[in-house]
Amino acid sequence: MVGISLKEHQFYGHLPVEKRLGILVVDDHQLILTGTLDVLSREYPEAALVKAQTVKETLSQLQYYQFDLIVMDLSIPYQQGETAEIDTGIKLLQTLLNEYPHQNFIVQTSYMKVLIRIKHEIDNHQGGFAIADKGLPEKEMLMRVNLALHGATHTKDIKSGIELKPEWLDVLRLAFEESLTDKAIAERMYKSERAVRTYWTKIQDVLGVYPEDCKQSGKNMRILTEIRSREEGLID
């Protein structure tokens, strides 16, 4: 991929035409953003480092420039003034994986489990892809940055034991994030209520939620399913 550089405009998004290593850092938390930029600037002193704090800023930068690596958090707002949400970052990452199949990424987040929602896209991605918990030591974080830059993959932190079909994830999201009834879920998904009930049985089987668990815990199947789904990072 063609690199870019900033020189005197570093961190502000005004890019000269010289070809150097280009890294886009996406994070809405100013302290984390500044810290990440500082670490990267020490490791790659000649690199062009560009920042973005929202989905709109990220897409704007990508419209005009190519980057050798995108370092991104998952909890970000769509635009300035809006609340940062994990689902917003997940949807952005999913879009970027599909539109830029050879782009190198490192996801720097405290919510690694949620990446299970798009594990299929991650597994099929042709560029470098690494994950780094925000609590990782600097040396380990930079090792993963280097791996991603060279097109390697480091995704062992994604729990792979639980994988749900997209329509099953839709049921979970509509039920527990939008508080819809099964009837409303069926209407939203253009499915029958019977199909939605079938989805629930499939979801509960994968999550290991069975009637005997209800007797032991004193909770109903739906509540246990919600608890297990949140534990596994399938919903926020």
C-alpha positions in Angstrom: 0.0 0.0 0.0 1.3 3.5 -0.8 2.4 5.3 2.4 1.9 8.9 3.3 3.7 11.5 5.5 2.8 14.6 7.4 6.1 16.4 8.3 5.1 19.7 9.9 1.4 18.8 9.7 1.7 15.7 11.8 -1.5 14.7 13.7 -3.7 17.2 11.9 -4.7 15.3 8.7 -3.1 17.6 6.1 -1.0 15.2 4.0 1.9 16.1 1.7 2.5 13.8 -1.2 5.7 12.2 0.0 5.5 8.4 0.4 6.1 7.3 3.9 4.5 5.0 6.4 1.0 6.3 7.2 -1.0 5.3 10.3 -4.5 6.4 11.2 -5.4 6.3 14.9 -9.1 6.2 15.8 -10.1 6.8 19.4 -12.5 9.3 20.9 -10.8 9.4 24.3 -8.3 12.2 24.2 -5.8 10.8 26.7 -5.8 7.4 25.1 -5.5 9.0 21.6 -2.6 11.2 22.7 -0.8 8.3 24.4 -1.2 6.0 21.4 0.1 8.7 19.1 3.1 9.3 21.3 4.0 5.6 21.5 3.8 5.3 17.7 5.7 8.4 17.0 8.6 7.1 19.2 8.6 3.7 17.4 8.1 5.1 13.9 9.6 8.6 14.0 9.3 9.1 10.2 5.7 8.0 10.0 2.7 10.2 9.2 0.3 9.8 12.1 -3.3 11.0 11.6 -6.0 11.0 14.2 -9.8 10.6 14.0 -12.3 10.6 16.9 -15.5 9.6 15.2 -16.9 7.4 12.4 -17.4 10.4 10.1 -13.8 11.7 10.6 -12.5 8.2 9.9 -14.5 7.8 6.7 -13.4 11.3 5.6 -9.7 10.5 6.0 -10.1 7.2 4.1 -11.9 9.0 1.3 -8.8 10.9 0.5 -5.8 9.0 1.8 -4.4 5.4 1.9 -2.9 4.2 5.2 -0.5 1.4 5.9 -2.2 0.7 9.2 -5.4 1.7 11.0 -5.3 1.6 14.8 -8.8 1.8 16.2 -10.9 1.6 19.3 -14.4 0.1 19.2 -16.2 2.5 21.5 -16.5 5.6 19.4 -19.3 8.0 18.4 -20.7 8.4 14.9 -20.1 12.1 14.9 -19.0 14.8 17.4 -21.5 15.4 20.1 -22.9 11.9 20.1 -22.3 9.1 22.6 -19.6 6.6 22.0 -21.0 3.1 21.6 -19.3 -0.2 21.0 -21.9 -1.2 18.3 -20.9 1.9 16.3 -17.3 0.9 16.2 -18.2 -2.7 15.4 -20.3 -1.6 12.4 -17.5 0.7 11.2 -14.9 -2.0 11.4 -17.2 -4.4 9.6 -17.7 -1.9 6.8 -14.0 -1.2 6.5 -13.1 -5.0 6.4 -15.6 -5.4 3.5 -14.6 -2.2 1.6 -10.8 -2.5 2.2 -9.9 -6.2 2.1 -6.2 -5.6 2.0 -6.1 -2.9 4.7 -4.0 -3.6 7.8 -5.8 -3.1 11.2 -5.0 -3.3 14.9 -8.0 -3.1 17.2 -7.0 -1.5 20.5 -9.9 -2.0 22.9 -11.0 -3.1 26.3 -14.0 -5.0 24.7 -12.3 -7.7 22.8 -15.0 -10.3 23.3 -17.4 -8.3 21.1 -15.3 -9.1 18.0 -16.9 -12.5 18.0 -19.8 -10.8 16.3 -17.8 -10.2 13.1 -15.4 -13.2 13.4 -16.4 -14.4 10.0 -15.3 -11.1 8.4 -12.1 -11.1 10.4 -11.2 -14.7 9.4 -11.8 -13.8 5.7 -9.8 -10.6 5.8 -6.8 -10.6 3.5 -4.8 -7.8 5.2 -3.0 -7.8 8.5 -5.3 -7.9 11.6 -4.3 -7.8 15.3 -6.0 -7.2 18.6 -4.5 -5.4 21.6 -6.1 -4.9 25.0 -5.7 -1.3 26.1 -4.0 -2.7 29.3 -1.2 -4.4 27.3 2.4 -3.3 28.1 3.8 -0.9 25.5 6.3 -3.5 24.2 3.6 -6.1 23.6 1.3 -3.6 21.9 4.0 -2.5 19.5 4.8 -6.1 18.7 1.2 -6.5 17.5 1.4 -3.3 15.6 4.4 -4.6 13.8 2.7 -7.9 13.0 -0.3 -6.1 11.5 1.8 -3.7 9.5 3.5 -6.8 7.9 0.2 -8.4 7.0 0.2 -10.9 9.8 -2.8 -12.0 12.0 -3.0 -12.1 15.8 -6.5 -12.9 16.9 -6.1 -15.5 19.6 -7.9 -13.2 22.1 -11.2 -13.6 20.3 -13.1 -16.4 22.0 -14.0 -18.8 19.1 -16.1 -21.3 21.1 -19.3 -19.3 20.6 -20.4 -18.4 17.1 -23.9 -17.3 16.2 -25.4 -16.9 12.7 -26.2 -13.2 11.8 -29.9 -13.7 12.1 -29.5 -15.1 15.6 -27.4 -12.0 16.6 -30.2 -9.8 15.1 -32.7 -11.5 17.4 -30.5 -10.9 20.5 -29.9 -7.3 19.6 -33.6 -6.5 18.9 -34.7 -8.3 22.0 -32.2 -7.0 24.5 -31.0 -3.7 23.1 -34.3 -2.5 21.6 -36.6 -4.4 24.0 -38.8 -5.8 21.2 -41.3 -8.6 21.6 -41.0 -11.7 19.5 -43.9 -10.5 17.3 -42.1 -7.2 16.7 -38.9 -9.0 16.0 -40.6 -11.1 13.4 -42.0 -8.1 11.7 -38.7 -6.3 11.7 -36.9 -9.3 10.3 -39.7 -10.2 7.9 -39.9 -13.6 9.5 -42.7 -15.6 11.1 -43.0 -15.7 14.9 -42.4 -19.5 14.6 -39.1 -18.8 12.9 -38.1 -16.4 15.7 -39.0 -19.0 18.3 -36.8 -21.5 16.5 -34.0 -18.9 16.5 -34.3 -18.7 20.3 -33.9 -22.4 20.7 -30.8 -22.4 18.5 -29.3 -19.5 20.4 -30.0 -21.1 23.8 -28.5 -24.3 22.7 -25.3 -22.6 21.5 -25.1 -20.6 24.7 -25.8 -23.6 26.9 -29.0 -22.3 28.4 -31.4 -25.1 29.3 -34.5 -25.5 31.4 -32.6 -27.2 34.2 -30.5 -24.0 34.5 -33.6 -22.0 35.3 -34.5 -24.3 38.2 -31.1 -23.9 39.7 -30.8 -20.2 39.2 -34.4 -19.1 39.8 -34.3 -17.1 36.5 -36.3 -17.8 33.3 -34.7 -18.8 30.0 -34.9 -15.4 28.5 -33.1 -13.7 31.4 -30.4 -16.4 31.4 -30.0 -16.0 27.7 -29.5 -12.2 28.1 -27.0 -12.7 30.9 -25.0 -15.3 28.9 -25.1 -13.2 25.7 -23.6 -10.2 27.6 -21.0 -12.4 29.2 -19.9 -13.6 25.8 -19.8 -10.1 24.3 -22.6 -10.9 21.8 -24.6 -7.8 22.8 -23.6 -4.6 24.7 
